[in-house]
Amino acid sequence: MPELVLAALLGLIGPLMAPDASPAPSSAESALRLFPDVSAMPAGRAVRDEPASWASLGFRTDGRKLSHGRDMNLDIASVNSKVALIGPDNTVPLRRTGWESEDSLKLPFNNTFFIVGKVGADSGSLEQQQYKLVGTTGLGVRLPFGGEVQMRRGRSLTNYDPDDLVLVPEHSKDFVEFSTKWTLPGDVKLEYTQESSSSQSPLVRDKIKRDVRFAYPLPKDGQIHIGAKYESPDSTTPAPWVERMKLYMGLLLKR
């Protein structure tokens, strides 16, 4: 089933991959060129027919990123949808704009067990026609003390490395993903994700990626997060572990 969903998404990704030769804007809202220009509507059209701003649609500004999320609680399941438009970084010479989209589903069996499903697509660079499509399904367990564990199996198709943002030959892979979330004292969020994928070449080892992150709350629904990523060596002559580990930090301020 995830392969069918990914195949359908391939038909949607093409029109969004056209390079843009216009001069680099100075703000994150350049990402909104993916959508129709609401300021160019006919003069005779009523103002109420179009939104006055993207904020009225629920988009939130986060640096170069404009993001929007929505949760829907249905009678038998809960659905979460997220989309983000990423503007260029004017501090680097290479122009790069992108977008992200993800839809997830939780279907509970009872108060403890639930089925999970997720479909996602993104582009690290529209200018380089990068894309990644992912589909996963699995089982989740709610734990005491406000935590949960999920085990998912999925398949992805991509033509770029999401860590280094460089083009690679198009390839697909099957993977198994384990994730857990906990709420610690002080409303600190702990998230851990591990992804294991099998190698399709005898010269390359199976790869394991790990990501651990702490999110500390700030006033007015903001947060600061600190995390680390580590991946196992994928060749017989592995690089030192310090070259396979990355530390990161981020700040989220909601308006």
PAGU-765848 format. One record per residue (C-alpha): x, y, z; residue in three letters; residue number from 1. Coordinates in Angstrom, 3 decimals. Each point is the difference from the previous one (the first is absolute). Last residue first. Layout:
N
X,Y,Z,ALA,NUM;
...
END
This chain:
255
3.559,34.143,16.870,ARG,255;
1.812,-3.199,0.904,LYS,254;
3.739,0.024,0.741,LEU,253;
1.983,-3.146,-0.754,LEU,252;
3.745,-0.127,0.639,LEU,251;
2.408,-2.645,-1.259,GLY,250;
3.136,-1.906,0.953,MET,249;
1.975,-2.688,-1.773,TYR,248;
2.793,-2.492,0.662,LEU,247;
1.195,-2.319,-2.747,LYS,246;
1.744,-3.378,0.212,MET,245;
1.506,-2.000,-2.862,ARG,244;
3.183,2.075,-0.200,GLU,243;
0.553,-0.379,3.759,VAL,242;
-0.374,-3.766,-0.408,TRP,241;
3.121,-0.193,-2.164,PRO,240;
-0.722,-1.011,-3.619,ALA,239;
-0.682,-3.627,-0.794,PRO,238;
2.169,-2.140,-2.277,THR,237;
-2.282,-2.993,-0.634,THR,236;
-2.820,2.364,-0.939,SER,235;
-3.318,1.215,1.429,ASP,234;
1.242,1.181,3.395,PRO,233;
-2.794,0.505,2.547,SER,232;
-1.860,3.301,0.179,GLU,231;
-0.223,2.550,2.799,TYR,230;
-2.219,3.012,0.501,LYS,229;
-0.007,2.275,3.051,ALA,228;
-2.560,2.322,1.537,GLY,227;
-0.838,3.317,1.608,ILE,226;
-3.410,1.645,-0.224,HIS,225;
-1.194,3.432,1.077,ILE,224;
-3.719,0.552,0.348,GLN,223;
-2.732,2.584,-0.471,GLY,222;
-3.590,-0.278,1.214,ASP,221;
-0.133,3.570,1.387,LYS,220;
2.812,-0.532,2.526,PRO,219;
2.657,-2.620,-0.818,LEU,218;
-0.163,-3.786,0.228,PRO,217;
3.128,-2.169,-0.228,TYR,216;
0.161,-2.605,-2.786,ALA,215;
2.551,-2.823,0.357,PHE,214;
1.037,-2.004,-3.056,ARG,213;
1.491,-3.404,-0.823,VAL,212;
0.574,-1.156,-3.590,ASP,211;
1.421,-3.353,-1.039,ARG,210;
0.742,-1.326,-3.491,LYS,209;
0.857,-3.645,-0.655,ILE,208;
1.474,-1.159,-3.295,LYS,207;
0.534,-3.510,-1.359,ASP,206;
3.484,-0.276,-1.416,ARG,205;
1.030,0.790,-3.551,VAL,204;
2.194,-2.165,-2.226,LEU,203;
-2.570,-2.795,-0.189,PRO,202;
-2.482,2.485,-1.508,SER,201;
-3.718,0.407,0.728,GLN,200;
0.639,1.057,3.599,SER,199;
-2.739,-0.412,2.557,SER,198;
-1.450,3.000,1.813,SER,197;
-0.338,0.715,3.720,SER,196;
-1.492,3.254,1.308,GLU,195;
0.158,1.008,3.655,GLN,194;
-1.959,2.884,1.498,THR,193;
0.121,1.472,3.517,TYR,192;
-2.087,2.896,1.312,GLU,191;
0.108,1.576,3.466,LEU,190;
-2.333,2.897,0.783,LYS,189;
0.641,2.209,3.052,VAL,188;
-3.259,0.929,1.801,ASP,187;
1.986,0.789,3.177,GLY,186;
0.196,-3.694,0.850,PRO,185;
0.307,-2.174,-3.120,LEU,184;
-2.549,-0.596,-2.762,THR,183;
1.019,-3.038,-2.017,TRP,182;
0.009,-0.900,-3.691,LYS,181;
1.205,-3.214,-1.626,THR,180;
0.979,-1.007,-3.508,SER,179;
0.984,-3.171,-1.871,PHE,178;
0.275,-0.079,-3.775,GLU,177;
0.485,-2.923,-2.372,VAL,176;
1.208,0.707,-3.514,PHE,175;
-0.536,-0.842,-3.639,ASP,174;
1.973,1.973,-2.554,LYS,173;
-0.439,1.873,-3.255,SER,172;
2.592,1.645,-2.235,HIS,171;
0.460,2.990,-2.273,GLU,170;
3.696,0.712,-0.502,PRO,169;
1.238,2.588,2.529,VAL,168;
-0.486,3.776,0.196,LEU,167;
1.386,1.794,3.051,VAL,166;
-1.957,1.261,3.037,LEU,165;
2.652,-1.320,2.459,ASP,164;
-2.448,-1.574,2.463,ASP,163;
-2.963,-0.479,-2.360,PRO,162;
2.188,-1.737,-2.636,ASP,161;
-1.708,0.455,-3.354,TYR,160;
-1.896,-1.976,-2.683,ASN,159;
-2.639,-1.605,2.185,THR,158;
-2.419,-2.908,0.356,LEU,157;
-0.999,-1.338,3.410,SER,156;
-1.530,-3.179,1.409,ARG,155;
-1.407,-0.722,3.422,GLY,154;
-0.268,-2.148,3.085,ARG,153;
-1.015,1.561,3.298,ARG,152;
0.436,-0.719,3.716,MET,151;
-1.421,2.678,2.309,GLN,150;
0.483,0.608,3.722,VAL,149;
-1.980,2.411,2.194,GLU,148;
0.484,2.069,3.149,GLY,147;
-2.171,1.858,2.493,GLY,146;
0.823,-1.743,3.291,PHE,145;
-1.403,-3.360,-1.097,PRO,144;
0.665,-1.159,-3.553,LEU,143;
-2.060,0.327,-3.152,ARG,142;
0.922,-2.662,-2.549,VAL,141;
0.322,0.469,-3.737,GLY,140;
-0.181,-2.293,-3.026,LEU,139;
1.206,0.553,-3.543,GLY,138;
-0.363,1.581,-3.425,THR,137;
2.436,2.133,-1.975,THR,136;
0.120,1.951,-3.290,GLY,135;
2.777,2.326,-1.110,VAL,134;
0.652,2.157,-3.093,LEU,133;
3.140,2.107,-0.448,LYS,132;
0.683,2.667,-2.602,TYR,131;
2.769,2.163,-1.432,GLN,130;
-0.635,2.006,-3.160,GLN,129;
3.287,1.954,0.349,GLN,128;
-1.801,3.383,0.133,GLU,127;
-2.821,-1.511,2.056,LEU,126;
2.508,-0.862,2.719,SER,125;
-0.485,-2.161,3.101,GLY,124;
-3.269,-1.307,-1.396,SER,123;
-2.519,-1.821,2.130,ASP,122;
-2.594,-2.777,0.092,ALA,121;
-1.663,-1.878,2.833,GLY,120;
-2.511,-2.772,0.607,VAL,119;
-0.527,-1.403,3.500,LYS,118;
-1.924,-2.849,1.581,GLY,117;
-0.467,-1.016,3.613,VAL,116;
-2.117,-2.748,1.577,ILE,115;
-0.837,0.303,3.709,PHE,114;
0.469,-1.876,3.276,PHE,113;
-0.543,1.192,3.591,THR,112;
-3.400,1.668,0.458,ASN,111;
-1.585,-2.308,-2.576,ASN,110;
0.521,-0.923,-3.642,PHE,109;
0.856,3.572,-0.944,PRO,108;
0.443,1.213,-3.606,LEU,107;
2.670,2.669,-0.221,LYS,106;
0.620,1.629,-3.398,LEU,105;
2.810,2.172,-1.351,SER,104;
0.267,2.522,-2.829,ASP,103;
3.310,1.700,-0.850,GLU,102;
1.065,2.783,-2.354,SER,101;
3.309,1.825,-0.387,GLU,100;
1.162,2.801,-2.316,TRP,99;
3.181,1.383,-1.493,GLY,98;
1.995,3.027,-1.072,THR,97;
3.758,0.028,-0.657,ARG,96;
2.066,2.786,-1.554,ARG,95;
3.704,-0.748,0.277,LEU,94;
2.008,3.062,1.104,PRO,93;
-0.663,-0.476,3.738,VAL,92;
-1.190,2.664,2.472,THR,91;
-3.234,0.569,-1.955,ASN,90;
-1.422,-3.336,1.131,ASP,89;
-2.873,-0.665,-2.371,PRO,88;
-3.639,-0.499,1.101,GLY,87;
-1.484,-3.199,1.410,ILE,86;
-3.718,-0.755,-0.318,LEU,85;
-1.379,-2.389,2.617,ALA,84;
-2.969,-2.387,0.086,VAL,83;
-1.382,-2.089,2.846,LYS,82;
-3.059,-2.237,0.294,SER,81;
-1.050,-2.028,3.050,ASN,80;
-2.896,-2.466,-0.048,VAL,79;
-1.710,-1.650,2.980,SER,78;
-2.098,-3.149,-0.287,ALA,77;
-3.400,-1.625,0.568,ILE,76;
-2.341,2.903,0.737,ASP,75;
2.300,2.569,-1.567,LEU,74;
2.505,2.250,1.752,ASN,73;
1.576,2.350,-2.531,MET,72;
3.337,1.689,0.664,ASP,71;
1.320,2.744,-2.276,ARG,70;
3.439,1.398,-0.704,GLY,69;
1.375,2.943,-1.983,HIS,68;
3.564,1.109,-0.529,SER,67;
1.821,2.953,-1.566,LEU,66;
3.758,-0.537,0.274,LYS,65;
2.844,2.469,-0.439,ARG,64;
-0.186,1.035,3.665,GLY,63;
-3.095,-1.663,1.448,ASP,62;
-3.086,1.744,-1.356,THR,61;
-3.329,-1.722,0.705,ARG,60;
-2.608,-0.777,-2.656,PHE,59;
-3.599,-0.238,1.232,GLY,58;
-1.795,1.127,-3.135,LEU,57;
-0.494,3.480,1.481,SER,56;
3.771,0.139,0.444,ALA,55;
0.287,-0.378,-3.753,TRP,54;
-1.536,3.435,-0.361,SER,53;
-3.249,1.751,-0.971,ALA,52;
-1.556,-3.299,-1.021,PRO,51;
-1.985,0.043,-3.280,GLU,50;
-3.765,0.129,-0.681,ASP,49;
-0.533,2.368,2.972,ARG,48;
1.657,2.791,-1.965,VAL,47;
-2.751,-0.084,-2.592,ALA,46;
1.175,-0.325,-3.589,ARG,45;
-0.380,3.067,-2.211,GLY,44;
3.702,0.884,0.153,ALA,43;
1.018,-3.398,-1.328,PRO,42;
2.435,-1.981,2.193,MET,41;
3.717,0.769,-0.268,ALA,40;
0.581,0.404,3.738,SER,39;
-0.940,-3.658,0.580,VAL,38;
3.006,-1.127,-1.998,ASP,37;
-0.666,-3.681,-0.672,PRO,36;
2.082,-2.484,2.025,PHE,35;
3.503,-1.389,-0.476,LEU,34;
1.220,3.614,0.086,ARG,33;
-0.689,-0.270,3.728,LEU,32;
3.579,-1.118,0.560,ALA,31;
1.061,3.602,-0.553,SER,30;
-1.725,0.631,3.343,GLU,29;
3.223,-0.925,1.748,ALA,28;
1.499,3.392,-0.683,SER,27;
2.461,1.818,-2.240,SER,26;
-1.198,-1.276,-3.321,PRO,25;
2.493,-1.602,-2.381,ALA,24;
-0.446,1.282,-3.541,PRO,23;
-2.370,-2.034,-2.246,SER,22;
1.346,-3.035,-1.841,ALA,21;
-2.277,-2.525,1.703,ASP,20;
0.681,-3.632,-0.745,PRO,19;
-3.047,-2.258,-0.720,ALA,18;
-0.243,-2.749,2.625,MET,17;
-3.500,0.761,1.270,LEU,16;
-1.670,-1.156,-3.223,PRO,15;
1.746,-3.387,0.253,GLY,14;
-0.828,-0.915,3.624,ILE,13;
-3.674,-0.754,-0.530,LEU,12;
0.353,-3.044,-2.250,GLY,11;
2.619,-1.418,2.309,LEU,10;
-2.548,0.232,2.831,LEU,9;
-2.085,-2.703,-1.611,ALA,8;
2.986,-2.332,-0.144,ALA,7;
0.706,0.696,3.676,LEU,6;
-3.573,-0.946,0.929,VAL,5;
0.264,-3.217,-1.982,LEU,4;
3.345,-0.867,1.656,GLU,3;
-1.509,0.680,3.470,PRO,2;
-2.752,-2.589,-0.768,MET,1;
END
